[in-house]
Amino acid sequence: MYPNMQTRTLTVNGQEILTDSEGYIVNLDEWSEDYARAAAETEGLTLTDEHWEVLYFLRDYWQEHHVQCEVRKMVKHFKQVWGPERGNSSYLHRIFPRGGPQKQGNRLAGLLRTKGEH
């Protein structure tokens, strides 16, 4: 089905969801909040309201632009929403400790691997 792609599965509500070897969802249409919670749990992360704000921002950005959001655009957005104390790259990387919002955020938001990732 996916030649030359190493895949894994993540069980969500009794359904197996296919991911690549790094944990990125293969079929974007299979994403759900339950998927995000299950994927986060495998990464040792409990999703807070702030995580959900970022995940939905990433998903909305993807829907509108058909590309992943750049970190600088995330920072600009969240600086306006959260203020400078939390709306900065350091804070976003702190709440997404496994690759920052660009990698871990996209992964949990059910988006594709960031261009250039191996």
ZADREN-956777 format. One record per residue: z negated, y, x negated of N, C-alpha, C, O in turn; residue in one letter. Coordinates in Angstrom, 1 decimal. Layout:
N
<nz:Z | ny:Y | nx:X | caz:Z | cay:Y | cax:X | cz:Z | cy:Y | cx:X | oz:Z | oy:Y | ox:X | residuo:A>
...
This chain:
118
<nz:0.0 | ny:-1.2 | nx:-0.8 | caz:0.0 | cay:0.0 | cax:0.0 | cz:0.0 | cy:1.3 | cx:-0.9 | oz:0.8 | oy:2.2 | ox:-0.6 | residuo:M>
<nz:-0.9 | ny:1.3 | nx:-1.9 | caz:-0.9 | cay:2.4 | cax:-2.8 | cz:-0.7 | cy:1.9 | cx:-4.2 | oz:-1.7 | oy:1.7 | ox:-4.9 | residuo:Y>
<nz:0.5 | ny:1.7 | nx:-4.6 | caz:0.7 | cay:1.0 | cax:-5.9 | cz:0.2 | cy:1.9 | cx:-7.0 | oz:0.2 | oy:3.2 | ox:-7.0 | residuo:P>
<nz:-0.3 | ny:1.3 | nx:-8.1 | caz:-0.8 | cay:1.9 | cax:-9.3 | cz:-2.0 | cy:2.8 | cx:-9.0 | oz:-2.4 | oy:3.6 | ox:-9.9 | residuo:N>
<nz:-2.7 | ny:2.8 | nx:-7.8 | caz:-3.8 | cay:3.6 | cax:-7.6 | cz:-5.0 | cy:2.7 | cx:-7.5 | oz:-5.1 | oy:1.7 | ox:-6.7 | residuo:M>
<nz:-6.0 | ny:2.9 | nx:-8.3 | caz:-7.3 | cay:2.2 | cax:-8.2 | cz:-8.0 | cy:2.8 | cx:-6.9 | oz:-8.2 | oy:4.0 | ox:-6.8 | residuo:Q>
<nz:-8.4 | ny:1.9 | nx:-6.0 | caz:-9.1 | cay:2.4 | cax:-4.8 | cz:-10.5 | cy:1.8 | cx:-4.7 | oz:-10.8 | oy:0.7 | ox:-5.2 | residuo:T>
<nz:-11.3 | ny:2.4 | nx:-3.9 | caz:-12.6 | cay:1.9 | cax:-3.5 | cz:-12.7 | cy:2.2 | cx:-2.0 | oz:-11.9 | oy:2.8 | ox:-1.4 | residuo:R>
<nz:-13.8 | ny:1.7 | nx:-1.4 | caz:-14.0 | cay:2.0 | cax:0.0 | cz:-15.4 | cy:2.5 | cx:0.2 | oz:-16.3 | oy:2.2 | ox:-0.6 | residuo:T>
<nz:-15.5 | ny:3.3 | nx:1.2 | caz:-16.8 | cay:3.9 | cax:1.6 | cz:-17.0 | cy:3.5 | cx:3.1 | oz:-16.1 | oy:3.9 | ox:3.9 | residuo:L>
<nz:-18.1 | ny:2.8 | nx:3.4 | caz:-18.3 | cay:2.4 | cax:4.8 | cz:-19.0 | cy:3.6 | cx:5.5 | oz:-20.1 | oy:4.0 | ox:5.1 | residuo:T>
<nz:-18.4 | ny:4.0 | nx:6.6 | caz:-18.9 | cay:5.1 | cax:7.4 | cz:-18.9 | cy:4.6 | cx:8.9 | oz:-17.9 | oy:4.4 | ox:9.5 | residuo:V>
<nz:-20.1 | ny:4.5 | nx:9.4 | caz:-20.2 | cay:4.1 | cax:10.8 | cz:-19.5 | cy:2.7 | cx:11.0 | oz:-18.8 | oy:2.6 | ox:12.1 | residuo:N>
<nz:-19.6 | ny:1.8 | nx:10.1 | caz:-19.0 | cay:0.5 | cax:10.2 | cz:-17.5 | cy:0.5 | cx:9.9 | oz:-16.9 | oy:-0.6 | ox:9.9 | residuo:G>
<nz:-16.9 | ny:1.6 | nx:9.6 | caz:-15.5 | cay:1.6 | cax:9.3 | cz:-15.3 | cy:1.9 | cx:7.8 | oz:-16.0 | oy:2.7 | ox:7.2 | residuo:Q>
<nz:-14.4 | ny:1.1 | nx:7.2 | caz:-14.2 | cay:1.3 | cax:5.7 | cz:-13.1 | cy:2.4 | cx:5.5 | oz:-12.0 | oy:2.3 | ox:6.1 | residuo:E>
<nz:-13.5 | ny:3.4 | nx:4.7 | caz:-12.6 | cay:4.5 | cax:4.4 | cz:-12.2 | cy:4.4 | cx:3.0 | oz:-13.0 | oy:4.2 | ox:2.1 | residuo:I>
<nz:-10.9 | ny:4.4 | nx:2.7 | caz:-10.3 | cay:4.2 | cax:1.4 | cz:-10.4 | cy:5.5 | cx:0.6 | oz:-10.1 | oy:6.6 | ox:1.1 | residuo:L>
<nz:-10.9 | ny:5.4 | nx:-0.6 | caz:-11.0 | cay:6.5 | cax:-1.6 | cz:-10.3 | cy:6.1 | cx:-2.9 | oz:-10.1 | oy:4.9 | ox:-3.1 | residuo:T>
<nz:-10.0 | ny:7.1 | nx:-3.7 | caz:-9.5 | cay:6.7 | cax:-5.0 | cz:-10.6 | cy:6.4 | cx:-5.9 | oz:-11.8 | oy:6.4 | ox:-5.5 | residuo:D>
<nz:-10.3 | ny:6.1 | nx:-7.2 | caz:-11.4 | cay:5.7 | cax:-8.1 | cz:-12.4 | cy:6.8 | cx:-8.4 | oz:-13.5 | oy:6.4 | ox:-8.8 | residuo:S>
<nz:-12.1 | ny:8.0 | nx:-8.1 | caz:-13.1 | cay:9.1 | cax:-8.3 | cz:-13.8 | cy:9.5 | cx:-7.0 | oz:-14.7 | oy:10.4 | ox:-7.0 | residuo:E>
<nz:-13.5 | ny:8.8 | nx:-5.9 | caz:-14.2 | cay:9.1 | cax:-4.7 | cz:-13.5 | cy:10.1 | cx:-3.7 | oz:-14.1 | oy:10.5 | ox:-2.7 | residuo:G>
<nz:-12.3 | ny:10.5 | nx:-4.1 | caz:-11.5 | cay:11.4 | cax:-3.2 | cz:-10.9 | cy:10.5 | cx:-2.1 | oz:-10.3 | oy:9.5 | ox:-2.3 | residuo:Y>
<nz:-11.0 | ny:11.0 | nx:-0.8 | caz:-10.5 | cay:10.3 | cax:0.3 | cz:-9.0 | cy:10.2 | cx:0.2 | oz:-8.3 | oy:11.1 | ox:-0.3 | residuo:I>
<nz:-8.4 | ny:9.0 | nx:0.6 | caz:-7.0 | cay:8.8 | cax:0.5 | cz:-6.3 | cy:9.4 | cx:1.7 | oz:-5.2 | oy:10.0 | ox:1.5 | residuo:V>
<nz:-6.8 | ny:9.1 | nx:2.9 | caz:-6.2 | cay:9.6 | cax:4.1 | cz:-7.0 | cy:10.8 | cx:4.6 | oz:-8.1 | oy:10.6 | ox:5.2 | residuo:N>
<nz:-6.5 | ny:12.0 | nx:4.5 | caz:-7.3 | cay:13.2 | cax:4.9 | cz:-7.7 | cy:13.2 | cx:6.3 | oz:-8.7 | oy:13.8 | ox:6.7 | residuo:L>
<nz:-6.9 | ny:12.5 | nx:7.2 | caz:-7.2 | cay:12.5 | cax:8.6 | cz:-8.5 | cy:11.6 | cx:8.9 | oz:-9.0 | oy:11.7 | ox:10.0 | residuo:D>
<nz:-9.0 | ny:10.9 | nx:7.9 | caz:-10.1 | cay:10.0 | cax:8.2 | cz:-11.4 | cy:10.8 | cx:7.9 | oz:-12.5 | oy:10.2 | ox:8.0 | residuo:E>
<nz:-11.4 | ny:12.0 | nx:7.4 | caz:-12.6 | cay:12.8 | cax:7.1 | cz:-13.4 | cy:13.1 | cx:8.4 | oz:-12.8 | oy:13.3 | ox:9.5 | residuo:W>
<nz:-14.7 | ny:13.0 | nx:8.3 | caz:-15.6 | cay:13.4 | cax:9.3 | cz:-16.9 | cy:13.9 | cx:8.7 | oz:-17.1 | oy:13.7 | ox:7.5 | residuo:S>
<nz:-17.7 | ny:14.5 | nx:9.4 | caz:-19.0 | cay:15.0 | cax:8.9 | cz:-19.8 | cy:13.7 | cx:8.4 | oz:-20.5 | oy:13.8 | ox:7.4 | residuo:E>
<nz:-19.7 | ny:12.6 | nx:9.1 | caz:-20.4 | cay:11.4 | cax:8.7 | cz:-19.8 | cy:10.9 | cx:7.4 | oz:-20.6 | oy:10.4 | ox:6.5 | residuo:D>
<nz:-18.5 | ny:11.1 | nx:7.2 | caz:-17.9 | cay:10.7 | cax:5.9 | cz:-18.6 | cy:11.6 | cx:4.8 | oz:-19.0 | oy:11.1 | ox:3.7 | residuo:Y>
<nz:-18.6 | ny:12.9 | nx:5.0 | caz:-19.2 | cay:13.8 | cax:4.0 | cz:-20.6 | cy:13.4 | cx:3.7 | oz:-21.0 | oy:13.4 | ox:2.5 | residuo:A>
<nz:-21.4 | ny:13.1 | nx:4.7 | caz:-22.8 | cay:12.7 | cax:4.5 | cz:-22.9 | cy:11.4 | cx:3.6 | oz:-23.7 | oy:11.3 | ox:2.7 | residuo:R>
<nz:-22.1 | ny:10.4 | nx:4.0 | caz:-22.1 | cay:9.2 | cax:3.3 | cz:-21.6 | cy:9.3 | cx:1.8 | oz:-22.2 | oy:8.8 | ox:0.9 | residuo:A>
<nz:-20.6 | ny:10.1 | nx:1.6 | caz:-20.1 | cay:10.4 | cax:0.3 | cz:-21.1 | cy:11.1 | cx:-0.6 | oz:-21.3 | oy:10.8 | ox:-1.7 | residuo:A>
<nz:-21.7 | ny:12.1 | nx:0.1 | caz:-22.8 | cay:12.9 | cax:-0.6 | cz:-23.9 | cy:12.0 | cx:-1.0 | oz:-24.5 | oy:12.1 | ox:-2.1 | residuo:A>
<nz:-24.3 | ny:11.1 | nx:-0.1 | caz:-25.4 | cay:10.2 | cax:-0.4 | cz:-25.1 | cy:9.3 | cx:-1.7 | oz:-26.0 | oy:9.1 | ox:-2.5 | residuo:E>
<nz:-23.8 | ny:8.9 | nx:-1.8 | caz:-23.5 | cay:8.1 | cax:-3.0 | cz:-23.6 | cy:8.9 | cx:-4.2 | oz:-23.7 | oy:8.3 | ox:-5.3 | residuo:T>
<nz:-23.5 | ny:10.2 | nx:-4.1 | caz:-23.6 | cay:11.1 | cax:-5.3 | cz:-25.0 | cy:11.7 | cx:-5.4 | oz:-25.2 | oy:12.6 | ox:-6.3 | residuo:E>
<nz:-25.9 | ny:11.2 | nx:-4.6 | caz:-27.3 | cay:11.7 | cax:-4.8 | cz:-27.5 | cy:13.1 | cx:-4.3 | oz:-28.4 | oy:13.8 | ox:-4.7 | residuo:G>
<nz:-26.7 | ny:13.5 | nx:-3.3 | caz:-26.8 | cay:14.9 | cax:-2.8 | cz:-27.1 | cy:14.8 | cx:-1.3 | oz:-26.5 | oy:14.1 | ox:-0.5 | residuo:L>
<nz:-28.1 | ny:15.6 | nx:-0.9 | caz:-28.4 | cay:15.8 | cax:0.6 | cz:-27.8 | cy:17.1 | cx:1.0 | oz:-28.1 | oy:18.2 | ox:0.4 | residuo:T>
<nz:-26.9 | ny:17.1 | nx:2.0 | caz:-26.2 | cay:18.3 | cax:2.4 | cz:-27.0 | cy:19.2 | cx:3.2 | oz:-27.7 | oy:18.8 | ox:4.2 | residuo:L>
<nz:-27.1 | ny:20.5 | nx:2.8 | caz:-27.8 | cay:21.5 | cax:3.5 | cz:-26.8 | cy:22.4 | cx:4.3 | oz:-25.6 | oy:22.2 | ox:4.2 | residuo:T>
<nz:-27.3 | ny:23.4 | nx:5.0 | caz:-26.4 | cay:24.3 | cax:5.7 | cz:-25.5 | cy:25.0 | cx:4.7 | oz:-24.3 | oy:25.2 | ox:5.1 | residuo:D>
<nz:-26.0 | ny:25.3 | nx:3.5 | caz:-25.1 | cay:26.0 | cax:2.6 | cz:-23.9 | cy:25.1 | cx:2.1 | oz:-22.8 | oy:25.5 | ox:2.0 | residuo:E>
<nz:-24.2 | ny:23.8 | nx:1.9 | caz:-23.2 | cay:22.9 | cax:1.6 | cz:-22.1 | cy:22.8 | cx:2.7 | oz:-20.9 | oy:22.9 | ox:2.4 | residuo:H>
<nz:-22.6 | ny:22.7 | nx:3.9 | caz:-21.7 | cay:22.7 | cax:5.1 | cz:-20.8 | cy:23.9 | cx:5.1 | oz:-19.6 | oy:23.8 | ox:5.4 | residuo:W>
<nz:-21.4 | ny:25.1 | nx:4.9 | caz:-20.6 | cay:26.3 | cax:4.9 | cz:-19.5 | cy:26.2 | cx:3.8 | oz:-18.4 | oy:26.6 | ox:4.1 | residuo:E>
<nz:-19.8 | ny:25.7 | nx:2.6 | caz:-18.8 | cay:25.6 | cax:1.6 | cz:-17.7 | cy:24.6 | cx:2.0 | oz:-16.5 | oy:24.8 | ox:1.9 | residuo:V>
<nz:-18.2 | ny:23.4 | nx:2.5 | caz:-17.2 | cay:22.4 | cax:2.9 | cz:-16.3 | cy:22.9 | cx:4.0 | oz:-15.1 | oy:22.6 | ox:3.9 | residuo:L>
<nz:-16.8 | ny:23.5 | nx:5.0 | caz:-15.9 | cay:24.0 | cax:6.0 | cz:-15.0 | cy:25.2 | cx:5.5 | oz:-13.9 | oy:25.3 | ox:6.0 | residuo:Y>
<nz:-15.5 | ny:26.0 | nx:4.6 | caz:-14.7 | cay:27.0 | cax:4.0 | cz:-13.5 | cy:26.4 | cx:3.3 | oz:-12.4 | oy:26.8 | ox:3.4 | residuo:F>
<nz:-13.8 | ny:25.3 | nx:2.5 | caz:-12.8 | cay:24.7 | cax:1.7 | cz:-11.7 | cy:24.0 | cx:2.7 | oz:-10.5 | oy:24.1 | ox:2.4 | residuo:L>
<nz:-12.2 | ny:23.4 | nx:3.7 | caz:-11.3 | cay:22.7 | cax:4.7 | cz:-10.4 | cy:23.8 | cx:5.4 | oz:-9.2 | oy:23.6 | ox:5.6 | residuo:R>
<nz:-11.0 | ny:24.9 | nx:5.8 | caz:-10.3 | cay:26.0 | cax:6.5 | cz:-9.2 | cy:26.5 | cx:5.5 | oz:-8.1 | oy:26.8 | ox:5.9 | residuo:D>
<nz:-9.6 | ny:26.8 | nx:4.3 | caz:-8.7 | cay:27.3 | cax:3.3 | cz:-7.5 | cy:26.3 | cx:3.1 | oz:-6.4 | oy:26.8 | ox:3.0 | residuo:Y>
<nz:-7.8 | ny:25.1 | nx:3.0 | caz:-6.8 | cay:24.0 | cax:2.8 | cz:-5.8 | cy:24.1 | cx:4.1 | oz:-4.6 | oy:24.1 | ox:3.9 | residuo:W>
<nz:-6.4 | ny:24.1 | nx:5.2 | caz:-5.6 | cay:24.2 | cax:6.5 | cz:-4.6 | cy:25.4 | cx:6.5 | oz:-3.5 | oy:25.3 | ox:6.9 | residuo:Q>
<nz:-5.1 | ny:26.5 | nx:6.0 | caz:-4.4 | cay:27.7 | cax:6.0 | cz:-3.3 | cy:27.8 | cx:4.9 | oz:-2.2 | oy:28.3 | ox:5.1 | residuo:E>
<nz:-3.7 | ny:27.4 | nx:3.7 | caz:-2.9 | cay:27.6 | cax:2.5 | cz:-2.2 | cy:26.3 | cx:2.0 | oz:-1.3 | oy:26.4 | ox:1.2 | residuo:H>
<nz:-2.7 | ny:25.1 | nx:2.4 | caz:-2.2 | cay:23.8 | cax:1.9 | cz:-2.4 | cy:23.6 | cx:0.4 | oz:-1.6 | oy:22.9 | ox:-0.2 | residuo:H>
<nz:-3.4 | ny:24.3 | nx:-0.2 | caz:-3.8 | cay:24.1 | cax:-1.6 | cz:-5.3 | cy:24.2 | cx:-1.6 | oz:-5.9 | oy:24.8 | ox:-0.7 | residuo:V>
<nz:-5.9 | ny:23.7 | nx:-2.7 | caz:-7.3 | cay:23.9 | cax:-2.8 | cz:-7.6 | cy:25.3 | cx:-3.2 | oz:-6.9 | oy:26.0 | ox:-3.9 | residuo:Q>
<nz:-8.8 | ny:25.8 | nx:-2.8 | caz:-9.2 | cay:27.1 | cax:-3.1 | cz:-9.7 | cy:27.2 | cx:-4.5 | oz:-10.4 | oy:26.3 | ox:-5.0 | residuo:C>
<nz:-9.3 | ny:28.3 | nx:-5.2 | caz:-9.8 | cay:28.5 | cax:-6.5 | cz:-11.3 | cy:29.0 | cx:-6.5 | oz:-11.7 | oy:29.6 | ox:-5.5 | residuo:E>
<nz:-12.0 | ny:28.7 | nx:-7.5 | caz:-13.4 | cay:29.0 | cax:-7.6 | cz:-13.6 | cy:30.5 | cx:-7.5 | oz:-14.5 | oy:31.0 | ox:-6.8 | residuo:V>
<nz:-12.8 | ny:31.3 | nx:-8.1 | caz:-12.9 | cay:32.8 | cax:-8.0 | cz:-12.8 | cy:33.3 | cx:-6.6 | oz:-13.5 | oy:34.3 | ox:-6.2 | residuo:R>
<nz:-12.0 | ny:32.7 | nx:-5.8 | caz:-11.9 | cay:33.1 | cax:-4.3 | cz:-13.1 | cy:32.6 | cx:-3.6 | oz:-13.5 | oy:33.3 | ox:-2.6 | residuo:K>
<nz:-13.6 | ny:31.4 | nx:-3.9 | caz:-14.9 | cay:31.0 | cax:-3.3 | cz:-16.0 | cy:32.0 | cx:-3.6 | oz:-16.7 | oy:32.4 | ox:-2.7 | residuo:M>
<nz:-16.1 | ny:32.3 | nx:-4.9 | caz:-17.1 | cay:33.3 | cax:-5.3 | cz:-17.0 | cy:34.6 | cx:-4.5 | oz:-18.0 | oy:35.1 | ox:-4.0 | residuo:V>
<nz:-15.8 | ny:35.1 | nx:-4.4 | caz:-15.6 | cay:36.4 | cax:-3.7 | cz:-16.0 | cy:36.3 | cx:-2.3 | oz:-16.7 | oy:37.1 | ox:-1.7 | residuo:K>
<nz:-15.6 | ny:35.2 | nx:-1.6 | caz:-16.0 | cay:34.9 | cax:-0.2 | cz:-17.5 | cy:34.8 | cx:0.0 | oz:-18.1 | oy:35.5 | ox:0.8 | residuo:H>
<nz:-18.1 | ny:34.0 | nx:-0.8 | caz:-19.6 | cay:33.7 | cax:-0.6 | cz:-20.4 | cy:34.9 | cx:-1.1 | oz:-21.6 | oy:35.0 | ox:-0.7 | residuo:F>
<nz:-19.9 | ny:35.7 | nx:-2.0 | caz:-20.7 | cay:36.9 | cax:-2.4 | cz:-20.7 | cy:37.8 | cx:-1.2 | oz:-21.8 | oy:38.5 | ox:-1.0 | residuo:K>
<nz:-19.6 | ny:37.9 | nx:-0.4 | caz:-19.6 | cay:38.7 | cax:0.8 | cz:-20.5 | cy:38.2 | cx:1.9 | oz:-21.2 | oy:38.9 | ox:2.6 | residuo:Q>
<nz:-20.6 | ny:36.8 | nx:2.0 | caz:-21.3 | cay:36.1 | cax:3.0 | cz:-22.8 | cy:36.0 | cx:2.7 | oz:-23.7 | oy:36.3 | ox:3.5 | residuo:V>
<nz:-23.1 | ny:35.6 | nx:1.4 | caz:-24.5 | cay:35.3 | cax:1.0 | cz:-25.1 | cy:36.4 | cx:0.2 | oz:-26.3 | oy:36.4 | ox:0.0 | residuo:W>
<nz:-24.3 | ny:37.3 | nx:-0.3 | caz:-24.8 | cay:38.3 | cax:-1.2 | cz:-24.8 | cy:37.9 | cx:-2.7 | oz:-24.5 | oy:36.7 | ox:-2.9 | residuo:G>
<nz:-25.0 | ny:38.7 | nx:-3.6 | caz:-24.8 | cay:38.4 | cax:-5.1 | cz:-25.8 | cy:37.4 | cx:-5.6 | oz:-25.5 | oy:36.7 | ox:-6.6 | residuo:P>
<nz:-27.0 | ny:37.2 | nx:-5.0 | caz:-27.9 | cay:36.3 | cax:-5.5 | cz:-27.5 | cy:34.8 | cx:-5.4 | oz:-27.7 | oy:34.0 | ox:-6.3 | residuo:E>
<nz:-26.8 | ny:34.5 | nx:-4.3 | caz:-26.3 | cay:33.1 | cax:-4.2 | cz:-24.7 | cy:33.1 | cx:-4.2 | oz:-24.2 | oy:32.0 | ox:-4.4 | residuo:R>
<nz:-24.1 | ny:34.2 | nx:-4.0 | caz:-22.6 | cay:34.2 | cax:-4.0 | cz:-22.0 | cy:34.4 | cx:-5.4 | oz:-21.4 | oy:35.3 | ox:-5.6 | residuo:G>
<nz:-22.3 | ny:33.4 | nx:-6.2 | caz:-21.8 | cay:33.4 | cax:-7.6 | cz:-21.5 | cy:32.0 | cx:-8.1 | oz:-21.9 | oy:31.0 | ox:-7.5 | residuo:N>
<nz:-20.7 | ny:31.9 | nx:-9.1 | caz:-20.3 | cay:30.7 | cax:-9.7 | cz:-21.5 | cy:29.8 | cx:-10.1 | oz:-21.5 | oy:28.6 | ox:-9.8 | residuo:S>
<nz:-22.5 | ny:30.3 | nx:-10.7 | caz:-23.6 | cay:29.5 | cax:-11.2 | cz:-24.3 | cy:28.9 | cx:-10.0 | oz:-24.7 | oy:27.7 | ox:-10.1 | residuo:S>
<nz:-24.5 | ny:29.6 | nx:-8.9 | caz:-25.2 | cay:29.1 | cax:-7.7 | cz:-24.4 | cy:28.0 | cx:-7.1 | oz:-24.9 | oy:26.9 | ox:-6.7 | residuo:Y>
<nz:-23.1 | ny:28.2 | nx:-7.0 | caz:-22.2 | cay:27.2 | cax:-6.4 | cz:-22.2 | cy:25.9 | cx:-7.2 | oz:-22.1 | oy:24.8 | ox:-6.7 | residuo:L>
<nz:-22.2 | ny:26.1 | nx:-8.5 | caz:-22.3 | cay:24.9 | cax:-9.4 | cz:-23.6 | cy:24.2 | cx:-9.3 | oz:-23.7 | oy:23.0 | ox:-9.5 | residuo:H>
<nz:-24.7 | ny:25.0 | nx:-9.0 | caz:-26.0 | cay:24.4 | cax:-8.9 | cz:-26.1 | cy:23.5 | cx:-7.7 | oz:-26.7 | oy:22.5 | ox:-7.7 | residuo:R>
<nz:-25.5 | ny:24.0 | nx:-6.5 | caz:-25.6 | cay:23.2 | cax:-5.3 | cz:-24.6 | cy:22.1 | cx:-5.3 | oz:-24.8 | oy:21.1 | ox:-4.5 | residuo:I>
<nz:-23.6 | ny:22.1 | nx:-6.1 | caz:-22.6 | cay:21.0 | cax:-6.3 | cz:-22.7 | cy:20.6 | cx:-7.7 | oz:-21.7 | oy:20.9 | ox:-8.5 | residuo:F>
<nz:-23.7 | ny:19.9 | nx:-8.1 | caz:-23.9 | cay:19.6 | cax:-9.6 | cz:-23.0 | cy:18.6 | cx:-10.2 | oz:-22.9 | oy:18.5 | ox:-11.4 | residuo:P>
<nz:-22.2 | ny:17.9 | nx:-9.4 | caz:-21.3 | cay:16.9 | cax:-10.0 | cz:-19.8 | cy:17.4 | cx:-9.9 | oz:-19.0 | oy:16.9 | ox:-9.1 | residuo:R>
<nz:-19.6 | ny:18.4 | nx:-10.7 | caz:-18.2 | cay:18.9 | cax:-10.8 | cz:-18.0 | cy:20.3 | cx:-10.1 | oz:-16.9 | oy:20.8 | ox:-10.0 | residuo:G>
<nz:-19.1 | ny:20.9 | nx:-9.6 | caz:-19.0 | cay:22.2 | cax:-9.0 | cz:-18.3 | cy:22.1 | cx:-7.6 | oz:-17.9 | oy:21.0 | ox:-7.1 | residuo:G>
<nz:-18.1 | ny:23.3 | nx:-7.0 | caz:-17.5 | cay:23.3 | cax:-5.7 | cz:-16.0 | cy:22.9 | cx:-5.8 | oz:-15.4 | oy:22.4 | ox:-4.8 | residuo:P>
<nz:-15.4 | ny:23.1 | nx:-6.9 | caz:-13.9 | cay:22.7 | cax:-7.1 | cz:-13.7 | cy:21.2 | cx:-7.0 | oz:-12.8 | oy:20.8 | ox:-6.4 | residuo:Q>
<nz:-14.6 | ny:20.5 | nx:-7.6 | caz:-14.4 | cay:19.0 | cax:-7.6 | cz:-15.3 | cy:18.4 | cx:-6.6 | oz:-14.8 | oy:17.7 | ox:-5.6 | residuo:K>
<nz:-16.6 | ny:18.5 | nx:-6.7 | caz:-17.5 | cay:17.8 | cax:-5.7 | cz:-17.3 | cy:18.4 | cx:-4.3 | oz:-17.3 | oy:17.7 | ox:-3.4 | residuo:Q>
<nz:-17.1 | ny:19.7 | nx:-4.2 | caz:-16.9 | cay:20.3 | cax:-2.9 | cz:-15.7 | cy:19.8 | cx:-2.3 | oz:-15.7 | oy:19.4 | ox:-1.1 | residuo:G>
<nz:-14.6 | ny:19.8 | nx:-3.0 | caz:-13.3 | cay:19.2 | cax:-2.4 | cz:-13.4 | cy:17.8 | cx:-2.1 | oz:-12.9 | oy:17.3 | ox:-1.0 | residuo:N>
<nz:-14.1 | ny:17.0 | nx:-2.9 | caz:-14.3 | cay:15.6 | cax:-2.7 | cz:-15.0 | cy:15.4 | cx:-1.4 | oz:-14.6 | oy:14.6 | ox:-0.5 | residuo:R>
<nz:-16.2 | ny:16.1 | nx:-1.2 | caz:-17.0 | cay:15.9 | cax:0.0 | cz:-16.3 | cy:16.5 | cx:1.3 | oz:-16.6 | oy:16.1 | ox:2.4 | residuo:L>
<nz:-15.5 | ny:17.5 | nx:1.0 | caz:-14.7 | cay:18.1 | cax:2.2 | cz:-13.5 | cy:17.3 | cx:2.6 | oz:-12.8 | oy:17.6 | ox:3.5 | residuo:A>
<nz:-13.3 | ny:16.2 | nx:1.9 | caz:-12.2 | cay:15.3 | cax:2.3 | cz:-10.9 | cy:15.8 | cx:1.9 | oz:-9.9 | oy:15.5 | ox:2.5 | residuo:G>
<nz:-10.9 | ny:16.6 | nx:0.8 | caz:-9.6 | cay:17.1 | cax:0.3 | cz:-9.1 | cy:16.3 | cx:-0.9 | oz:-9.8 | oy:15.5 | ox:-1.5 | residuo:L>
<nz:-7.9 | ny:16.6 | nx:-1.3 | caz:-7.3 | cay:15.9 | cax:-2.4 | cz:-7.9 | cy:16.3 | cx:-3.8 | oz:-8.6 | oy:17.4 | ox:-3.9 | residuo:L>
<nz:-7.7 | ny:15.5 | nx:-4.7 | caz:-8.1 | cay:15.8 | cax:-6.1 | cz:-7.5 | cy:17.2 | cx:-6.5 | oz:-6.4 | oy:17.5 | ox:-6.2 | residuo:R>
<nz:-8.3 | ny:18.0 | nx:-7.2 | caz:-7.8 | cay:19.2 | cax:-7.7 | cz:-6.6 | cy:19.0 | cx:-8.7 | oz:-6.6 | oy:18.1 | ox:-9.5 | residuo:T>
<nz:-5.6 | ny:19.8 | nx:-8.6 | caz:-4.4 | cay:19.6 | cax:-9.4 | cz:-4.8 | cy:19.6 | cx:-10.9 | oz:-5.6 | oy:20.5 | ox:-11.3 | residuo:K>
<nz:-4.3 | ny:18.7 | nx:-11.6 | caz:-4.6 | cay:18.6 | cax:-13.1 | cz:-5.8 | cy:17.6 | cx:-13.4 | oz:-6.0 | oy:17.3 | ox:-14.5 | residuo:G>
<nz:-6.5 | ny:17.2 | nx:-12.4 | caz:-7.6 | cay:16.2 | cax:-12.6 | cz:-7.0 | cy:14.8 | cx:-12.9 | oz:-5.9 | oy:14.5 | ox:-12.4 | residuo:E>
<nz:-7.6 | ny:14.0 | nx:-13.7 | caz:-7.2 | cay:12.7 | cax:-14.0 | cz:-8.0 | cy:11.7 | cx:-13.3 | oz:-7.8 | oy:10.5 | ox:-13.5 | residuo:H>
